[in-house]
Amino acid sequence: MDLADSMIVFAELYAGIDTEMCRACALGDTIRLQHMGDFQRCSKGEETQNATLDTTTAGEDYGDGYSKDEHETTRGEFRSFTFGTPSIFAVFRLIKKHCSADSLQGATFVDIGSGAGHVVFGALLMLPGIAKSVGVELLPSLHSLASKRQTHYMECRNAALPDSAWACAPSPELVELRNTDLRTDPWWKEAHIVMAVSTCFTEQLMVDLEALALMMEPGTMVITLRHQLKDKRWELLETCTQIASWGKTQFYVHKLSAA
């Protein structure tokens, strides 16, 4: 599946809920869809139940509906659950730069804080040969959005015409979406490549993430945003500034060395 077909499928996959956001993130613009909290306040100053983007007023800042129930679920840790999306091009350029085509064969990709599933489905479409793309998301409203995209993906692929981009799209069965906490989910047991959108993670959440990541197999790649992993067993492959839905942010690309 070539890049053009991948982007057609990706754009159509997310057209039902947030077309403008999808295109903006892919092209590196700064349309924002985030949780109310320390990082970015909702311009309308109100809470809603669903994470949606009004495409007629794209370019404004929106809160995606940090409900009272979710506030209880996350114990009010607003900052760690701010939602934003990195550029899918930036993420997969870095992965392909540091992973050979052979190493991607049979690999499992894990997105920590996967939100509405943009990076999870991006991995499915842009990392040929991977065995599984896993999304770990704590907030039910975002997990629900991602699950709806998985259903939509399956419907579009099943109805695809032979000469369409969807006809060569990978199976949606390679995507696994989990509505779980990164601190209790066993993602670290199977991951070969990990993406953590950690820009607004608290210091303690980063400590918890790193402790689990250190139990992975040597050679595993971990990409974090804003926060660099600290243990001496991490080899820093690259640090760079890339575009995300909220603006520019620092990416850290790590590889786990043998103990």
Secondary structure, 3 states (H helix, E strand, C coil): CCHHHHHHHHHHHHHHHHHHHHHHHHHCCCCEEECCCCCCCCCCCCCCCCCCCCHHHCCCEEECCCCHHHHHHCCCCCHHHCCCCECHHHHHHHHHHHCCHHHHCCCEEEEECCCCCHHHHHHHHHCCCCCEEEEECCCHHHHHHHHHHHHHHHHHHHCCCCCCHHHHCCCHHHEEEECCCCCCCCHHHCCCEEEECCCCCCHHHHHHHHHHHCCCCCCCEEEEECCCCCCCCEEEEEEEEEEECCEEEEEEEEEECCC
